[in-house]
Amino acid sequence: MRLFFLFLSSFLIPSFLFAQVEEIKEKIVKSPLVLEFEMENGGILQQKGLKNTTYEGAYYNGLNLKVGFKSRAKRDQYYQVYNYPIYGIGIYSSTFNSPIIGSPYAIYGFVQTPIYPKENSKWSYDYRLGLGLSGNFKPYNAQENPLNLVIGSKNNVFIDLGIRAQYRLTDHLKVGAGLAFHHFSNGALALPNKGVNLIPATVSVNYQFNPDVKIHRDSVLEPFSKKIYYHLNYGVGFKQLRDDLDHRFFKTTLSGYASRFVSYKWRLGAGVDLFYSSSGNDEEIAGDKSGELASKLSGGPSFYVAHVLNERLVLNGNVGYYIHNQRFNGEIKKFFLRAGARYYVYKNLNAGVSIKAHMGKADFIEWTLGYTFNRDYK
């Protein structure tokens, strides 16, 4: 009899454990779909001198509808590094309750990252990053809308940052409150381009279709690479230089950097940026210097930083110094800045978008294509 029970237990217990593992796997495969509705209110950052013109009587309200998936891929250990974030798409709609600015909407991608999550706590905290395109602004027009002195285009880049606290009501339902930051800009594609900046308060309701399954973290992460990466990037864009000239001038960037990981999340390095501005060929812009090579080319050394979100997605930034620049091309400071995002679309080939700026003033939006040498990919 004892042998019978021993045989039975040796058969049933592994079968039971196997069934439990399969059940957990099934739940994980059903990667939790998350729906979220968020309301925003107030927080217009008004540029100096525009309170009685562009922003007269304006008051901001906004809505977000987000659809996301809680990442659980084991192949990319960055999901573990970032506490299994939510990736998704958001739809944004807003009003300034003013006919001067318009009622912009946006479509954007986002990543929402937990901050030091605790398994059994009802409270949770997260921050998010979002990037997309917006429309339906009422842009500046000398005859029809002369009071809009902040944005000169109907369609603009939308940048979204946020932080919040959430409280879990059930295994599926959470409510939250926090702060957001929104920036709208066209990167000087159309003037004026002072940009629209908001810091609204937010409240949210979050519904997760499948409750969280406890996932045991791997005891050891693979070490980050010690290799030096070499990056070659090419970017293009357009820029309007003067209010009285509707022409948009072609600009390009050729960049080369070397970088290496200093932690799982950060890569640091340096390199060189070279810029071409077609406005150097225009007599109205460059005057007697038009057509000269020095009127069209500029550039200098650049510090490079990359914030690695996962094996494919990277936030990139630069702080550079012009050895040679031309003020008439809009290169108004000796230092230039860049912030953007890049995605590895195939092996070491990446594509992205970034904004080049001089301190707080945008230079142009770069649409980039790049290649990274010496990078390990999966």
C-alpha positions as a Markdown table, in Angstrom:
| # | Residue | x | y | z |
|---|---|---|---|---|
| 1 | Met | 0.0 | 0.0 | 0.0 |
| 2 | Arg | 2.8 | 2.4 | 0.9 |
| 3 | Leu | 4.4 | 1.7 | -2.5 |
| 4 | Phe | 1.1 | 2.4 | -4.1 |
| 5 | Phe | 0.8 | 5.8 | -2.4 |
| 6 | Leu | 4.4 | 6.5 | -3.2 |
| 7 | Phe | 3.8 | 5.8 | -6.8 |
| 8 | Leu | 0.6 | 7.8 | -6.8 |
| 9 | Ser | 2.2 | 10.8 | -5.2 |
| 10 | Ser | 5.2 | 10.7 | -7.5 |
| 11 | Phe | 2.8 | 10.8 | -10.4 |
| 12 | Leu | 0.2 | 13.3 | -9.1 |
| 13 | Ile | 2.4 | 15.9 | -7.5 |
| 14 | Pro | 4.5 | 16.6 | -10.6 |
| 15 | Ser | 1.3 | 16.6 | -12.7 |
| 16 | Phe | -0.2 | 19.1 | -10.2 |
| 17 | Leu | 2.8 | 21.3 | -10.3 |
| 18 | Phe | 3.0 | 21.1 | -14.1 |
| 19 | Ala | -0.7 | 22.1 | -14.3 |
| 20 | Gln | 0.0 | 25.1 | -12.0 |
| 21 | Val | 3.0 | 26.2 | -14.1 |
| 22 | Glu | 0.9 | 25.8 | -17.3 |
| 23 | Glu | -1.9 | 27.9 | -15.7 |
| 24 | Ile | 0.6 | 30.6 | -14.8 |
| 25 | Lys | 2.1 | 30.5 | -18.2 |
| 26 | Glu | -1.4 | 30.8 | -19.7 |
| 27 | Lys | -2.1 | 33.9 | -17.6 |
| 28 | Ile | 1.2 | 35.4 | -18.6 |
| 29 | Val | 0.6 | 34.7 | -22.3 |
| 30 | Lys | -2.7 | 36.6 | -21.8 |
| 31 | Ser | -0.4 | 39.7 | -21.3 |
| 32 | Pro | -2.6 | 42.0 | -19.1 |
| 33 | Leu | -4.5 | 44.5 | -21.2 |
| 34 | Val | -4.9 | 47.8 | -19.4 |
| 35 | Leu | -7.5 | 50.4 | -20.2 |
| 36 | Glu | -7.1 | 53.9 | -18.6 |
| 37 | Phe | -9.2 | 57.1 | -18.6 |
| 38 | Glu | -7.5 | 60.2 | -17.3 |
| 39 | Met | -8.7 | 63.8 | -16.8 |
| 40 | Glu | -6.5 | 66.8 | -16.6 |
| 41 | Asn | -7.1 | 70.3 | -15.4 |
| 42 | Gly | -5.3 | 73.7 | -15.3 |
| 43 | Gly | -1.6 | 74.4 | -15.3 |
| 44 | Ile | -0.9 | 76.7 | -18.4 |
| 45 | Leu | 2.6 | 78.0 | -18.3 |
| 46 | Gln | 2.2 | 81.4 | -19.8 |
| 47 | Gln | 5.2 | 83.1 | -21.6 |
| 48 | Lys | 6.0 | 86.5 | -20.4 |
| 49 | Gly | 3.8 | 89.3 | -21.9 |
| 50 | Leu | 1.2 | 87.0 | -23.4 |
| 51 | Lys | -1.3 | 86.9 | -20.6 |
| 52 | Asn | -3.5 | 89.6 | -22.1 |
| 53 | Thr | -3.1 | 88.4 | -25.7 |
| 54 | Thr | -2.7 | 84.7 | -26.5 |
| 55 | Tyr | -3.8 | 83.4 | -23.1 |
| 56 | Glu | -6.5 | 85.9 | -22.3 |
| 57 | Gly | -9.5 | 84.0 | -20.8 |
| 58 | Ala | -7.8 | 80.6 | -21.5 |
| 59 | Tyr | -8.4 | 77.7 | -19.1 |
| 60 | Tyr | -7.1 | 74.2 | -19.9 |
| 61 | Asn | -9.0 | 70.9 | -19.7 |
| 62 | Gly | -7.8 | 67.6 | -21.2 |
| 63 | Leu | -8.7 | 63.9 | -21.5 |
| 64 | Asn | -6.6 | 60.8 | -22.2 |
| 65 | Leu | -7.8 | 57.4 | -23.3 |
| 66 | Lys | -5.0 | 54.8 | -23.1 |
| 67 | Val | -4.6 | 51.2 | -24.1 |
| 68 | Gly | -1.6 | 49.4 | -22.9 |
| 69 | Phe | 0.0 | 45.9 | -22.3 |
| 70 | Lys | 1.9 | 45.0 | -19.2 |
| 71 | Ser | 5.2 | 43.6 | -20.5 |
| 72 | Arg | 6.3 | 40.2 | -19.3 |
| 73 | Ala | 8.8 | 39.1 | -22.0 |
| 74 | Lys | 11.6 | 37.0 | -20.5 |
| 75 | Arg | 13.8 | 37.4 | -23.5 |
| 76 | Asp | 14.4 | 41.1 | -22.8 |
| 77 | Gln | 15.7 | 41.6 | -19.3 |
| 78 | Tyr | 15.0 | 45.3 | -19.4 |
| 79 | Tyr | 11.4 | 44.4 | -18.6 |
| 80 | Gln | 12.7 | 43.2 | -15.2 |
| 81 | Val | 15.1 | 46.2 | -14.8 |
| 82 | Tyr | 12.1 | 48.5 | -15.2 |
| 83 | Asn | 9.8 | 46.5 | -13.0 |
| 84 | Tyr | 7.6 | 45.2 | -15.9 |
| 85 | Pro | 6.4 | 48.5 | -17.4 |
| 86 | Ile | 3.2 | 49.1 | -19.5 |
| 87 | Tyr | 3.7 | 50.0 | -23.2 |
| 88 | Gly | 0.8 | 51.4 | -25.1 |
| 89 | Ile | -1.0 | 54.0 | -27.3 |
| 90 | Gly | -2.9 | 57.0 | -26.1 |
| 91 | Ile | -5.5 | 59.3 | -27.6 |
| 92 | Tyr | -5.5 | 62.9 | -26.2 |
| 93 | Ser | -8.2 | 65.6 | -26.5 |
| 94 | Ser | -8.2 | 69.0 | -25.0 |
| 95 | Thr | -9.6 | 72.5 | -24.9 |
| 96 | Phe | -8.2 | 75.9 | -23.8 |
| 97 | Asn | -11.8 | 77.3 | -23.8 |
| 98 | Ser | -10.4 | 80.0 | -26.1 |
| 99 | Pro | -10.8 | 80.6 | -29.9 |
| 100 | Ile | -7.2 | 81.8 | -30.1 |
| 101 | Ile | -5.3 | 78.6 | -29.3 |
| 102 | Gly | -7.7 | 75.9 | -30.5 |
| 103 | Ser | -8.7 | 72.5 | -29.2 |
| 104 | Pro | -5.7 | 70.2 | -29.9 |
| 105 | Tyr | -5.8 | 66.4 | -30.0 |
| 106 | Ala | -2.9 | 64.0 | -30.2 |
| 107 | Ile | -2.0 | 60.3 | -30.8 |
| 108 | Tyr | 1.1 | 59.1 | -29.0 |
| 109 | Gly | 3.0 | 56.1 | -27.8 |
| 110 | Phe | 3.9 | 55.8 | -24.1 |
| 111 | Val | 5.8 | 53.7 | -21.6 |
| 112 | Gln | 4.6 | 53.7 | -17.9 |
| 113 | Thr | 7.1 | 52.5 | -15.4 |
| 114 | Pro | 6.4 | 51.4 | -11.8 |
| 115 | Ile | 8.5 | 53.1 | -9.1 |
| 116 | Tyr | 9.8 | 50.5 | -6.5 |
| 117 | Pro | 6.7 | 48.3 | -6.6 |
| 118 | Lys | 5.6 | 46.3 | -3.5 |
| 119 | Glu | 3.9 | 43.0 | -4.1 |
| 120 | Asn | 1.1 | 43.2 | -1.6 |
| 121 | Ser | 0.6 | 47.0 | -1.2 |
| 122 | Lys | -2.6 | 48.6 | -2.4 |
| 123 | Trp | -0.6 | 51.7 | -3.2 |
| 124 | Ser | 1.6 | 52.0 | -6.3 |
| 125 | Tyr | 3.6 | 54.8 | -8.0 |
| 126 | Asp | 4.7 | 55.2 | -11.6 |
| 127 | Tyr | 6.1 | 57.7 | -14.1 |
| 128 | Arg | 5.5 | 57.8 | -17.8 |
| 129 | Leu | 7.1 | 59.1 | -21.0 |
| 130 | Gly | 5.1 | 59.7 | -24.2 |
| 131 | Leu | 5.8 | 61.0 | -27.7 |
| 132 | Gly | 3.4 | 61.7 | -30.5 |
| 133 | Leu | 1.8 | 64.0 | -33.0 |
| 134 | Ser | -0.9 | 66.6 | -32.4 |
| 135 | Gly | -3.4 | 68.5 | -34.5 |
| 136 | Asn | -6.2 | 71.0 | -34.5 |
| 137 | Phe | -4.3 | 74.0 | -33.1 |
| 138 | Lys | -5.5 | 77.3 | -34.4 |
| 139 | Pro | -2.2 | 78.7 | -35.6 |
| 140 | Tyr | -1.0 | 82.3 | -35.9 |
| 141 | Asn | -2.3 | 84.2 | -38.9 |
| 142 | Ala | -1.7 | 87.9 | -39.4 |
| 143 | Gln | -5.3 | 88.5 | -40.6 |
| 144 | Glu | -7.4 | 85.7 | -39.1 |
| 145 | Asn | -5.7 | 84.9 | -35.8 |
| 146 | Pro | -3.0 | 87.6 | -34.9 |
| 147 | Leu | -3.2 | 87.1 | -31.2 |
| 148 | Asn | -1.8 | 83.5 | -31.2 |
| 149 | Leu | 1.9 | 84.4 | -30.7 |
| 150 | Val | 3.0 | 81.0 | -29.4 |
| 151 | Ile | 2.4 | 78.5 | -32.3 |
| 152 | Gly | 2.5 | 78.9 | -36.0 |
| 153 | Ser | 1.2 | 75.5 | -37.2 |
| 154 | Lys | -1.9 | 73.4 | -36.9 |
| 155 | Asn | 0.1 | 70.1 | -36.4 |
| 156 | Asn | 2.9 | 69.8 | -33.8 |
| 157 | Val | 5.0 | 67.4 | -31.9 |
| 158 | Phe | 3.5 | 66.3 | -28.6 |
| 159 | Ile | 5.7 | 65.4 | -25.6 |
| 160 | Asp | 4.1 | 63.9 | -22.5 |
| 161 | Leu | 5.7 | 63.3 | -19.0 |
| 162 | Gly | 3.8 | 62.3 | -15.9 |
| 163 | Ile | 4.1 | 61.0 | -12.3 |
| 164 | Arg | 1.3 | 59.7 | -10.1 |
| 165 | Ala | 0.1 | 57.6 | -7.2 |
| 166 | Gln | -2.5 | 54.9 | -7.6 |
| 167 | Tyr | -4.7 | 53.0 | -5.1 |
| 168 | Arg | -5.9 | 49.5 | -5.9 |
| 169 | Leu | -9.7 | 49.0 | -5.2 |
| 170 | Thr | -9.9 | 45.5 | -6.6 |
| 171 | Asp | -7.6 | 43.1 | -8.5 |
| 172 | His | -8.7 | 44.8 | -11.7 |
| 173 | Leu | -9.5 | 48.4 | -10.8 |
| 174 | Lys | -7.2 | 51.3 | -9.6 |
| 175 | Val | -7.7 | 55.0 | -9.2 |
| 176 | Gly | -4.9 | 57.5 | -9.3 |
| 177 | Ala | -3.9 | 61.2 | -9.0 |
| 178 | Gly | -0.7 | 63.0 | -10.1 |
| 179 | Leu | 0.9 | 65.7 | -12.2 |
| 180 | Ala | 1.7 | 65.8 | -16.0 |
| 181 | Phe | 3.8 | 67.9 | -18.3 |
| 182 | His | 2.9 | 68.5 | -21.9 |
| 183 | His | 4.9 | 70.4 | -24.5 |
| 184 | Phe | 3.7 | 71.2 | -28.0 |
| 185 | Ser | 6.2 | 72.4 | -30.6 |
| 186 | Asn | 6.8 | 72.3 | -34.4 |
| 187 | Gly | 10.6 | 72.7 | -34.1 |
| 188 | Ala | 10.6 | 76.1 | -35.9 |
| 189 | Leu | 8.9 | 74.5 | -39.0 |
| 190 | Ala | 6.5 | 77.4 | -38.9 |
| 191 | Leu | 6.8 | 80.6 | -36.9 |
| 192 | Pro | 6.0 | 81.7 | -34.2 |
| 193 | Asn | 7.2 | 78.7 | -32.2 |
| 194 | Lys | 7.4 | 79.7 | -28.6 |
| 195 | Gly | 5.6 | 76.4 | -27.8 |
| 196 | Val | 2.7 | 75.5 | -25.6 |
| 197 | Asn | 3.6 | 74.2 | -22.1 |
| 198 | Leu | 1.3 | 72.7 | -19.5 |
| 199 | Ile | 1.6 | 71.2 | -16.0 |
| 200 | Pro | -1.9 | 70.0 | -15.2 |
| 201 | Ala | -3.2 | 68.0 | -12.2 |
| 202 | Thr | -4.5 | 64.6 | -13.2 |
| 203 | Val | -7.0 | 62.0 | -12.0 |
| 204 | Ser | -7.3 | 58.6 | -13.5 |
| 205 | Val | -9.2 | 55.3 | -13.5 |
| 206 | Asn | -7.3 | 52.2 | -14.6 |
| 207 | Tyr | -8.9 | 48.8 | -15.4 |
| 208 | Gln | -6.7 | 45.7 | -15.9 |
| 209 | Phe | -8.5 | 42.8 | -17.5 |
| 210 | Asn | -6.3 | 40.0 | -16.2 |
| 211 | Pro | -5.1 | 40.4 | -12.6 |
| 212 | Asp | -1.4 | 40.5 | -11.9 |
| 213 | Val | 0.4 | 37.1 | -11.6 |
| 214 | Lys | 3.3 | 37.0 | -9.1 |
| 215 | Ile | 6.4 | 36.8 | -11.2 |
| 216 | His | 9.6 | 35.7 | -9.5 |
| 217 | Arg | 12.5 | 37.8 | -10.6 |
| 218 | Asp | 15.5 | 36.2 | -12.0 |
| 219 | Ser | 18.2 | 36.0 | -9.4 |
| 220 | Val | 20.9 | 37.2 | -11.7 |
| 221 | Leu | 20.7 | 39.7 | -14.6 |
| 222 | Glu | 23.1 | 39.2 | -17.5 |
| 223 | Pro | 25.8 | 41.8 | -17.2 |
| 224 | Phe | 25.5 | 44.9 | -19.4 |
| 225 | Ser | 27.9 | 45.0 | -22.4 |
| 226 | Lys | 31.4 | 46.5 | -21.9 |
| 227 | Lys | 31.9 | 47.0 | -25.6 |
| 228 | Ile | 32.3 | 50.4 | -27.2 |
| 229 | Tyr | 29.4 | 51.2 | -29.5 |
| 230 | Tyr | 30.0 | 53.3 | -32.6 |
| 231 | His | 27.0 | 55.3 | -34.0 |
| 232 | Leu | 26.6 | 56.9 | -37.4 |
| 233 | Asn | 23.4 | 58.9 | -37.9 |
| 234 | Tyr | 21.9 | 61.0 | -40.6 |
| 235 | Gly | 19.0 | 63.5 | -40.0 |
| 236 | Val | 16.9 | 65.8 | -42.2 |
| 237 | Gly | 14.4 | 68.6 | -41.4 |
| 238 | Phe | 13.1 | 72.0 | -42.4 |
| 239 | Lys | 13.1 | 75.4 | -40.7 |
| 240 | Gln | 11.4 | 78.8 | -41.2 |
| 241 | Leu | 13.8 | 81.5 | -40.2 |
| 242 | Arg | 11.8 | 84.7 | -40.4 |
| 243 | Asp | 8.2 | 85.7 | -39.9 |
| 244 | Asp | 8.2 | 87.7 | -43.2 |
| 245 | Leu | 9.5 | 84.8 | -45.2 |
| 246 | Asp | 7.2 | 81.8 | -45.7 |
| 247 | His | 10.0 | 79.7 | -47.2 |
| 248 | Arg | 11.2 | 76.6 | -45.2 |
| 249 | Phe | 14.8 | 75.9 | -45.6 |
| 250 | Phe | 16.3 | 72.3 | -45.8 |
| 251 | Lys | 18.6 | 71.2 | -43.0 |
| 252 | Thr | 20.6 | 68.0 | -42.6 |
| 253 | Thr | 22.8 | 66.5 | -39.8 |
| 254 | Leu | 25.6 | 64.0 | -40.0 |
| 255 | Ser | 26.7 | 62.6 | -36.6 |
| 256 | Gly | 29.2 | 60.1 | -35.4 |
| 257 | Tyr | 29.6 | 59.0 | -31.7 |
| 258 | Ala | 31.2 | 56.4 | -29.6 |
| 259 | Ser | 29.5 | 55.3 | -26.4 |
| 260 | Arg | 29.5 | 52.5 | -23.8 |
| 261 | Phe | 27.2 | 51.4 | -20.9 |
| 262 | Val | 27.8 | 52.8 | -17.5 |
| 263 | Ser | 24.8 | 51.0 | -16.1 |
| 264 | Tyr | 21.9 | 48.9 | -17.4 |
| 265 | Lys | 19.9 | 52.1 | -18.1 |
| 266 | Trp | 22.5 | 54.5 | -19.3 |
| 267 | Arg | 25.1 | 54.8 | -22.1 |
| 268 | Leu | 27.5 | 57.8 | -22.2 |
| 269 | Gly | 29.9 | 58.9 | -25.0 |
| 270 | Ala | 31.0 | 61.7 | -27.3 |
| 271 | Gly | 31.4 | 62.5 | -31.0 |
| 272 | Val | 31.0 | 65.1 | -33.7 |
| 273 | Asp | 27.9 | 66.7 | -35.2 |
| 274 | Leu | 28.1 | 68.4 | -38.7 |
| 275 | Phe | 25.2 | 70.5 | -40.0 |
| 276 | Tyr | 24.1 | 71.8 | -43.4 |
| 277 | Ser | 21.7 | 74.7 | -43.9 |
| 278 | Ser | 20.4 | 75.5 | -47.3 |
| 279 | Ser | 19.5 | 79.0 | -46.1 |
| 280 | Gly | 23.3 | 79.8 | -46.6 |
| 281 | Asn | 22.5 | 79.9 | -50.3 |
| 282 | Asp | 19.8 | 82.5 | -49.9 |
| 283 | Glu | 20.8 | 86.2 | -50.4 |
| 284 | Glu | 17.9 | 87.4 | -48.2 |
| 285 | Ile | 19.3 | 85.3 | -45.3 |
| 286 | Ala | 23.0 | 85.2 | -45.9 |
| 287 | Gly | 23.6 | 88.5 | -47.7 |
| 288 | Asp | 27.0 | 88.8 | -49.2 |
| 289 | Lys | 28.1 | 85.5 | -47.8 |
| 290 | Ser | 25.4 | 83.5 | -49.7 |
| 291 | Gly | 26.7 | 80.5 | -51.5 |
| 292 | Glu | 29.9 | 80.2 | -49.5 |
| 293 | Leu | 30.7 | 76.8 | -48.0 |
| 294 | Ala | 31.1 | 78.4 | -44.6 |
| 295 | Ser | 27.6 | 79.9 | -44.8 |
| 296 | Lys | 26.1 | 76.4 | -45.2 |
| 297 | Leu | 28.2 | 74.2 | -42.9 |
| 298 | Ser | 28.5 | 74.3 | -39.1 |
| 299 | Gly | 29.3 | 71.8 | -36.4 |
| 300 | Gly | 31.5 | 70.8 | -33.5 |
| 301 | Pro | 32.1 | 68.2 | -30.7 |
| 302 | Ser | 29.1 | 66.8 | -28.9 |
| 303 | Phe | 28.6 | 64.9 | -25.6 |
| 304 | Tyr | 26.2 | 61.9 | -26.1 |
| 305 | Val | 23.8 | 60.3 | -23.6 |
| 306 | Ala | 21.4 | 57.4 | -24.2 |
| 307 | His | 18.7 | 56.3 | -21.7 |
| 308 | Val | 18.0 | 52.6 | -22.7 |
| 309 | Leu | 14.4 | 51.6 | -22.1 |
| 310 | Asn | 14.6 | 48.2 | -23.6 |
| 311 | Glu | 16.8 | 46.3 | -26.2 |
| 312 | Arg | 15.2 | 48.2 | -29.1 |
| 313 | Leu | 14.0 | 51.6 | -27.7 |
| 314 | Val | 16.4 | 54.4 | -26.6 |
| 315 | Leu | 16.0 | 58.0 | -25.6 |
| 316 | Asn | 18.9 | 60.0 | -26.9 |
| 317 | Gly | 20.4 | 63.4 | -26.0 |
| 318 | Asn | 23.3 | 65.6 | -26.8 |
| 319 | Val | 25.1 | 68.7 | -25.6 |
| 320 | Gly | 27.3 | 70.1 | -28.2 |
| 321 | Tyr | 29.5 | 73.2 | -29.0 |
| 322 | Tyr | 29.9 | 74.9 | -32.3 |
| 323 | Ile | 33.4 | 75.3 | -33.5 |
| 324 | His | 31.8 | 77.1 | -36.5 |
| 325 | Asn | 28.3 | 78.4 | -36.7 |
| 326 | Gln | 26.2 | 81.0 | -38.6 |
| 327 | Arg | 23.8 | 83.1 | -36.6 |
| 328 | Phe | 21.7 | 83.9 | -39.8 |
| 329 | Asn | 21.0 | 80.2 | -40.1 |
| 330 | Gly | 19.3 | 80.2 | -36.7 |
| 331 | Glu | 22.4 | 79.0 | -34.9 |
| 332 | Ile | 22.0 | 81.7 | -32.2 |
| 333 | Lys | 24.2 | 80.2 | -29.4 |
| 334 | Lys | 27.5 | 78.5 | -29.3 |
| 335 | Phe | 26.0 | 75.5 | -27.5 |
| 336 | Phe | 23.3 | 73.3 | -29.0 |
| 337 | Leu | 21.1 | 70.6 | -27.5 |
| 338 | Arg | 19.3 | 67.6 | -28.8 |
| 339 | Ala | 16.6 | 65.3 | -27.3 |
| 340 | Gly | 14.7 | 62.5 | -29.0 |
| 341 | Ala | 14.0 | 58.8 | -29.3 |
| 342 | Arg | 15.3 | 56.0 | -31.5 |
| 343 | Tyr | 14.0 | 52.5 | -32.2 |
| 344 | Tyr | 16.1 | 49.7 | -33.6 |
| 345 | Val | 13.8 | 48.6 | -36.5 |
| 346 | Tyr | 16.1 | 45.8 | -37.8 |
| 347 | Lys | 19.2 | 44.5 | -36.0 |
| 348 | Asn | 21.5 | 47.5 | -35.7 |
| 349 | Leu | 19.5 | 49.8 | -37.9 |
| 350 | Asn | 17.5 | 52.5 | -36.1 |
| 351 | Ala | 15.1 | 55.3 | -36.9 |
| 352 | Gly | 13.9 | 58.1 | -34.8 |
| 353 | Val | 13.0 | 61.7 | -34.3 |
| 354 | Ser | 14.6 | 64.4 | -32.1 |
| 355 | Ile | 14.5 | 68.2 | -31.5 |
| 356 | Lys | 17.6 | 70.2 | -31.9 |
| 357 | Ala | 17.6 | 73.4 | -29.9 |
| 358 | His | 19.7 | 76.3 | -28.6 |
| 359 | Met | 18.9 | 76.5 | -24.9 |
| 360 | Gly | 15.1 | 77.1 | -24.8 |
| 361 | Lys | 14.6 | 77.9 | -28.5 |
| 362 | Ala | 14.0 | 75.1 | -31.0 |
| 363 | Asp | 16.2 | 74.9 | -34.1 |
| 364 | Phe | 14.5 | 72.2 | -36.1 |
| 365 | Ile | 13.0 | 68.7 | -35.9 |
| 366 | Glu | 15.3 | 66.0 | -37.1 |
| 367 | Trp | 14.0 | 62.8 | -38.7 |
| 368 | Thr | 16.9 | 60.4 | -38.3 |
| 369 | Leu | 18.2 | 57.1 | -39.7 |
| 370 | Gly | 21.2 | 55.5 | -38.0 |
| 371 | Tyr | 23.4 | 52.4 | -37.6 |
| 372 | Thr | 25.2 | 51.2 | -34.5 |
| 373 | Phe | 28.4 | 49.2 | -35.0 |
| 374 | Asn | 29.6 | 46.6 | -32.5 |
| 375 | Arg | 26.2 | 46.3 | -30.8 |
| 376 | Asp | 24.9 | 42.9 | -29.8 |
| 377 | Tyr | 21.3 | 42.3 | -30.8 |
| 378 | Lys | 18.8 | 39.5 | -30.3 |
